[in-house]
Amino acid sequence: MNINGSVVLVTGANGGIGRAFVSELLARGASKVYLGVRNVHSVDDLLSTSDKLVALQLDVTRPEQVAEAAKVASDINVLINNAGTATFTGALSTNDVSGARVEMEVNYFGVMALSQALKDTPAFRSGGAIINILSILSHVTLPVAGTYSASKAAALHLTRTMRAELKSRGVPVIAVMPVQTDTALGAALPEPKLTPREVAVGALDALAAGEEDVFPGELSKATAQAFKDNPAGVQAYMANLVHAIA
């Protein structure tokens, strides 16, 4: 699929990866890009750069905002589910499940709710496309971010379900699974890191090439290959990064 002339909604458009998507979409000729953000003023600087950008108040955990976004952005033919959150908690080392619930609400239920609300738009019909920004942790768990890993694994299965449901329409549903990226969310993770642009470019290149699963950037590709070659070894390494419990 060629982005040129497309109308796109990017959730989490004020974050590092979201901003990289906006820049790359404009560079590739998108005719309109909706910036889905909780606070529309967080993208004032972006709006000043192009009349093709439209700020859209959108917290994917709030049903009324999801419904309103579906009305406003009814003309999209590409949906990029990029909004995400992480609490960096383990399953047993935390004293409650509030962080895990937030991660599931944003990273899984938010994707599902927004996708359901937009399923009658051109994005979900022949010629449209869906891009879900997941994580390498959709495949392997990082115990220091254990509940986040669980939410991204759930989102990967959701992505595969959406892909199956939309197959008869010929709509690609792309799973983008980067490793640690240089964003505010990834600040606590170790170097080396991907740049946000590598994620955006990798995702849009995969869309153009007709790929379904993408590990953007050489760092993600190398990690994915290592996991394919030795999943137990990679998981064993990840298991060393864990919150200790008494």
C-alpha positions as a Python dict, from the first residue, in 0.01 Angstrom:
ca = {
    (1, 'M'): (0, 0, 0),
    (2, 'N'): (121, 349, -87),
    (3, 'I'): (77, 614, 182),
    (4, 'N'): (58, 891, -78),
    (5, 'G'): (-289, 1051, -60),
    (6, 'S'): (-392, 852, 246),
    (7, 'V'): (-591, 977, 545),
    (8, 'V'): (-438, 841, 866),
    (9, 'L'): (-516, 836, 1238),
    (10, 'V'): (-216, 799, 1470),
    (11, 'T'): (-290, 742, 1838),
    (12, 'G'): (-33, 857, 2091),
    (13, 'A'): (79, 1110, 1831),
    (14, 'N'): (252, 1334, 2085),
    (15, 'G'): (505, 1069, 2191),
    (16, 'G'): (838, 984, 2035),
    (17, 'I'): (718, 711, 1800),
    (18, 'G'): (393, 895, 1729),
    (19, 'R'): (578, 1210, 1623),
    (20, 'A'): (810, 1004, 1406),
    (21, 'F'): (507, 854, 1234),
    (22, 'V'): (358, 1197, 1171),
    (23, 'S'): (680, 1322, 1014),
    (24, 'E'): (721, 1013, 798),
    (25, 'L'): (356, 1011, 688),
    (26, 'L'): (382, 1370, 570),
    (27, 'A'): (709, 1294, 392),
    (28, 'R'): (536, 1008, 209),
    (29, 'G'): (249, 1224, 92),
    (30, 'A'): (-38, 1158, 337),
    (31, 'S'): (-320, 1402, 261),
    (32, 'K'): (-445, 1425, 621),
    (33, 'V'): (-318, 1295, 955),
    (34, 'Y'): (-534, 1292, 1267),
    (35, 'L'): (-324, 1328, 1582),
    (36, 'G'): (-495, 1123, 1853),
    (37, 'V'): (-381, 1261, 2189),
    (38, 'R'): (-520, 1302, 2540),
    (39, 'N'): (-428, 1671, 2546),
    (40, 'V'): (-464, 1849, 2212),
    (41, 'H'): (-226, 2125, 2322),
    (42, 'S'): (55, 1868, 2343),
    (43, 'V'): (76, 1878, 1962),
    (44, 'D'): (46, 2254, 1909),
    (45, 'D'): (402, 2259, 1777),
    (46, 'L'): (321, 1991, 1520),
    (47, 'L'): (3, 2163, 1405),
    (48, 'S'): (200, 2476, 1324),
    (49, 'T'): (411, 2284, 1072),
    (50, 'S'): (139, 2160, 834),
    (51, 'D'): (-225, 2225, 747),
    (52, 'K'): (-261, 1851, 684),
    (53, 'L'): (-259, 1779, 1059),
    (54, 'V'): (-574, 1766, 1273),
    (55, 'A'): (-561, 1735, 1653),
    (56, 'L'): (-810, 1488, 1796),
    (57, 'Q'): (-870, 1449, 2169),
    (58, 'L'): (-850, 1077, 2224),
    (59, 'D'): (-790, 876, 2538),
    (60, 'V'): (-842, 519, 2416),
    (61, 'T'): (-963, 413, 2761),
    (62, 'R'): (-1257, 657, 2754),
    (63, 'P'): (-1553, 524, 2553),
    (64, 'E'): (-1704, 868, 2488),
    (65, 'Q'): (-1380, 995, 2334),
    (66, 'V'): (-1342, 679, 2127),
    (67, 'A'): (-1697, 723, 1994),
    (68, 'E'): (-1640, 1090, 1910),
    (69, 'A'): (-1308, 1012, 1741),
    (70, 'A'): (-1484, 755, 1522),
    (71, 'K'): (-1728, 1024, 1406),
    (72, 'V'): (-1461, 1285, 1335),
    (73, 'A'): (-1210, 1050, 1170),
    (74, 'S'): (-1467, 857, 965),
    (75, 'D'): (-1265, 921, 647),
    (76, 'I'): (-945, 739, 747),
    (77, 'N'): (-805, 461, 533),
    (78, 'V'): (-509, 387, 763),
    (79, 'L'): (-525, 337, 1140),
    (80, 'I'): (-204, 333, 1343),
    (81, 'N'): (-267, 205, 1697),
    (82, 'N'): (41, 350, 1861),
    (83, 'A'): (-75, 467, 2206),
    (84, 'G'): (79, 261, 2484),
    (85, 'T'): (185, 266, 2846),
    (86, 'A'): (417, 72, 3077),
    (87, 'T'): (446, 58, 3455),
    (88, 'F'): (757, -163, 3477),
    (89, 'T'): (617, -386, 3747),
    (90, 'G'): (642, -758, 3800),
    (91, 'A'): (353, -991, 3870),
    (92, 'L'): (442, -1078, 4229),
    (93, 'S'): (672, -793, 4329),
    (94, 'T'): (391, -537, 4311),
    (95, 'N'): (132, -503, 4586),
    (96, 'D'): (-170, -452, 4361),
    (97, 'V'): (-290, -501, 4007),
    (98, 'S'): (-368, -138, 3927),
    (99, 'G'): (-67, -93, 3698),
    (100, 'A'): (-142, -413, 3511),
    (101, 'R'): (-502, -304, 3463),
    (102, 'V'): (-393, 29, 3316),
    (103, 'E'): (-156, -147, 3076),
    (104, 'M'): (-431, -383, 2963),
    (105, 'E'): (-680, -96, 2926),
    (106, 'V'): (-446, 103, 2702),
    (107, 'N'): (-235, -161, 2526),
    (108, 'Y'): (-507, -421, 2466),
    (109, 'F'): (-860, -301, 2533),
    (110, 'G'): (-783, 43, 2391),
    (111, 'V'): (-673, -107, 2060),
    (112, 'M'): (-978, -330, 2053),
    (113, 'A'): (-1225, -55, 2143),
    (114, 'L'): (-1091, 194, 1889),
    (115, 'S'): (-1075, -69, 1617),
    (116, 'Q'): (-1434, -172, 1682),
    (117, 'A'): (-1545, 192, 1671),
    (118, 'L'): (-1369, 249, 1338),
    (119, 'K'): (-1455, -78, 1167),
    (120, 'D'): (-1696, 90, 923),
    (121, 'T'): (-1435, 337, 800),
    (122, 'P'): (-1235, 287, 477),
    (123, 'A'): (-940, 167, 688),
    (124, 'F'): (-1125, -159, 748),
    (125, 'R'): (-1226, -214, 387),
    (126, 'S'): (-1041, -307, 70),
    (127, 'G'): (-762, -56, 17),
    (128, 'G'): (-729, 22, 389),
    (129, 'A'): (-474, -87, 645),
    (130, 'I'): (-421, -127, 1020),
    (131, 'I'): (-84, -95, 1193),
    (132, 'N'): (-55, -203, 1557),
    (133, 'I'): (258, -96, 1744),
    (134, 'L'): (345, -381, 1978),
    (135, 'S'): (684, -490, 2115),
    (136, 'I'): (937, -771, 2097),
    (137, 'L'): (794, -843, 2443),
    (138, 'S'): (486, -973, 2266),
    (139, 'H'): (698, -1289, 2221),
    (140, 'V'): (936, -1296, 2518),
    (141, 'T'): (866, -1174, 2869),
    (142, 'L'): (1085, -924, 3049),
    (143, 'P'): (1006, -987, 3417),
    (144, 'V'): (1106, -633, 3520),
    (145, 'A'): (820, -524, 3294),
    (146, 'G'): (621, -843, 3333),
    (147, 'T'): (270, -705, 3322),
    (148, 'Y'): (357, -489, 3020),
    (149, 'S'): (486, -801, 2845),
    (150, 'A'): (154, -971, 2916),
    (151, 'S'): (-44, -679, 2772),
    (152, 'K'): (163, -677, 2453),
    (153, 'A'): (128, -1053, 2415),
    (154, 'A'): (-248, -1008, 2440),
    (155, 'A'): (-231, -730, 2180),
    (156, 'L'): (-36, -957, 1943),
    (157, 'H'): (-309, -1221, 1960),
    (158, 'L'): (-567, -948, 1907),
    (159, 'T'): (-373, -834, 1601),
    (160, 'R'): (-373, -1187, 1461),
    (161, 'T'): (-746, -1216, 1524),
    (162, 'M'): (-813, -887, 1346),
    (163, 'R'): (-595, -1006, 1059),
    (164, 'A'): (-800, -1324, 1024),
    (165, 'E'): (-1131, -1138, 1044),
    (166, 'L'): (-1027, -888, 777),
    (167, 'K'): (-860, -1138, 543),
    (168, 'S'): (-1167, -1170, 320),
    (169, 'R'): (-1161, -791, 270),
    (170, 'G'): (-793, -792, 182),
    (171, 'V'): (-707, -551, 463),
    (172, 'P'): (-352, -589, 600),
    (173, 'V'): (-314, -582, 978),
    (174, 'I'): (52, -529, 1061),
    (175, 'A'): (219, -620, 1390),
    (176, 'V'): (520, -396, 1458),
    (177, 'M'): (748, -539, 1726),
    (178, 'P'): (1045, -317, 1812),
    (179, 'V'): (1298, -367, 2088),
    (180, 'Q'): (1379, -88, 2334),
    (181, 'T'): (1334, 251, 2172),
    (182, 'D'): (1464, 596, 2262),
    (183, 'T'): (1139, 740, 2398),
    (184, 'A'): (1013, 861, 2735),
    (185, 'L'): (846, 523, 2788),
    (186, 'G'): (1169, 339, 2710),
    (187, 'A'): (1395, 563, 2919),
    (188, 'A'): (1443, 298, 3189),
    (189, 'L'): (1555, 32, 2940),
    (190, 'P'): (1921, -37, 2858),
    (191, 'E'): (2121, 75, 2557),
    (192, 'P'): (2146, 30, 2266),
    (193, 'K'): (1808, 160, 2153),
    (194, 'L'): (1620, 213, 1831),
    (195, 'T'): (1534, 563, 1721),
    (196, 'P'): (1161, 638, 1692),
    (197, 'R'): (1216, 703, 1321),
    (198, 'E'): (1344, 347, 1272),
    (199, 'V'): (1014, 219, 1410),
    (200, 'A'): (802, 444, 1188),
    (201, 'V'): (1006, 379, 874),
    (202, 'G'): (1009, 5, 937),
    (203, 'A'): (634, -6, 984),
    (204, 'L'): (551, 198, 674),
    (205, 'D'): (806, 11, 463),
    (206, 'A'): (641, -315, 574),
    (207, 'L'): (302, -178, 472),
    (208, 'A'): (439, -89, 128),
    (209, 'A'): (600, -433, 94),
    (210, 'G'): (293, -628, 205),
    (211, 'E'): (458, -772, 519),
    (212, 'E'): (245, -872, 818),
    (213, 'D'): (498, -901, 1102),
    (214, 'V'): (784, -654, 1123),
    (215, 'F'): (1078, -615, 1358),
    (216, 'P'): (1192, -262, 1268),
    (217, 'G'): (1558, -168, 1260),
    (218, 'E'): (1863, -394, 1270),
    (219, 'L'): (1852, -419, 1649),
    (220, 'S'): (1498, -559, 1645),
    (221, 'K'): (1578, -794, 1356),
    (222, 'A'): (1883, -931, 1539),
    (223, 'T'): (1685, -987, 1859),
    (224, 'A'): (1402, -1156, 1672),
    (225, 'Q'): (1648, -1386, 1494),
    (226, 'A'): (1818, -1473, 1824),
    (227, 'F'): (1481, -1560, 1974),
    (228, 'K'): (1391, -1771, 1672),
    (229, 'D'): (1723, -1958, 1694),
    (230, 'N'): (1722, -2004, 2071),
    (231, 'P'): (1397, -1898, 2241),
    (232, 'A'): (1488, -2062, 2571),
    (233, 'G'): (1826, -1890, 2579),
    (234, 'V'): (1681, -1545, 2510),
    (235, 'Q'): (1410, -1597, 2769),
    (236, 'A'): (1668, -1713, 3022),
    (237, 'Y'): (1868, -1393, 2963),
    (238, 'M'): (1558, -1177, 3000),
    (239, 'A'): (1467, -1360, 3321),
    (240, 'N'): (1773, -1210, 3491),
    (241, 'L'): (1609, -867, 3469),
    (242, 'V'): (1358, -910, 3745),
    (243, 'H'): (1226, -739, 4057),
    (244, 'A'): (1342, -939, 4357),
    (245, 'I'): (1085, -1047, 4615),
    (246, 'A'): (1155, -1154, 4971),
}
